[in-house]
Amino acid sequence: HLATSLPLPSEQDHLRPKIDLIVFMIDIKNKRSLKNVDDSLAYVDASFFLGKVCFLVTGVGRVNCCSVEMDAVSKLAETYCSPVICCELELEAVRVSTAQRLIRLLEICAGHIPGVSALSFVSLMCSSADE
């Protein structure tokens, strides 16, 4: 399910499935996308930041067209203890690889991978990004 911003409309609450993962997309070429993510973060329950939120940054292949500083994205990810996945959606191979990473992360967050919790996996992702 996709939403352009949070909060989600309440009229469909009883039909909405359990949310296992929230992926906030930030288009590095669009300053408004960072503002939209920043505004939406206030509507996310604090428990989701324990392994069920990540930031997907698109447009990273065009550094000369950036409207959003990567430092701002890194600070956001650090503040919310959530990983950042960077990709260039215009390249099919990168798009496929990114989709596979997100599906794997979703499988972990939904509890479909025995012995791996969302919190432990995301903490590994965050610590490997620091190195």
N, C-alpha and C positions, 0 to 999 in steps of 0.2 A: 504494500500500500504506500502511496506517495502522498505527501502533503507539502504545500508550499510554505507553510509556517505553522507555528503552534500558538495557542492551544487548538486541539482538534475540536471540531463541532460536536456538541454534546448530544444532538438529536439521534445519533447512531450508536451511542455508547453500548447499548445492550446487544448489538450485532457485531461490534468490533472484537476481533480476536485478541488474545494476549499479545502484548508487544515484547518481543525478545531482544531486539536490537534497534537502536536509533542511529542512523547515519546522517550527519549534518553535512550537506554539500556546500562547499565554498568555491565559487568561481573566482580565481585569482585576478581575472580581468574585470570584475564587477564589484566595486566597493559596497554596493547595496546588499550583495549576497552575504558579506560578513556581518553587516548590521542586522540583517534578517535572522541569521543564526544567533547572534548575540541576544537579540530580543526574544527569540524562541527558547533559549536556554533556561529562562526563568520559569517556564512551564514544565520542566522535566523534574520528576521526583529525584531526590538526592541519591536514592539507592541505585538508580540506573547508571550513575557515574562510577559504580563499582564493577566495571567490565562490560556494560551493555551500550556504550556510546562510543562512536568514533567520528572523526572528522575526515571527509573525503575532499581533497583539494584538487580541483580540475584546472587545466590551462597552464600547468607548470612548465610546459615546453616553450612558452613564449614569454620569457623574462622581460623583454623590452615592452610588452603590452600590459604589465602588471599595474593594477589599481590597488591591490591589497598586498601589504608587506608580509612576507613569510614570518617575520618576527612576531607580528600580531597573531598569526595563526598558531605559532609555537607557544606563545604566552597563553592563548585560550586553551590549548590542549593541556598545558602544564597546570593551569588553574583548575581544570576539571578532571585531571588525572586520566585523560583519554588519549588514545593514539591518533596519529595523523597518517593517512594514506594519501600519497600524491600520485596523480596520474595525468595523462594527456588523452582525453577521450577521442581525439581525432585519429589516433593510431589504433587500428583494429586489434593488433596483438596486445597492446597495453590495455585496451578496453576489456578484452577477454580475460587477461590475467587479473585485472582489478576485480572483475565480476567474480572470478573464482575465489579470490582472497576474501571478498565480502560474503560469499556463500559459505565458505569454511568458517568464518567468524560467526555467521548466523547459526550454523550447525552447533558450534560450541556454546553460544549464548542460549540456544534453545535446549541444551542438555542432551543433544544427540550423539556426542562423542564421549564414551565412557572414560572416566578418570581425568578429564580435563574440565576445569571450571572456567567460566568467562573471566572471572577476576584473575585467576592465575595466568591465563593465556594473555590477557591484555597487559598485565604487569610485565610479562616477558617481552611483549611487543614494545612497551614503553622503555624498558631498560635497555633493549638492544638498539633502540633509536638514539639513546644517550651516548652510546659508545662510538 
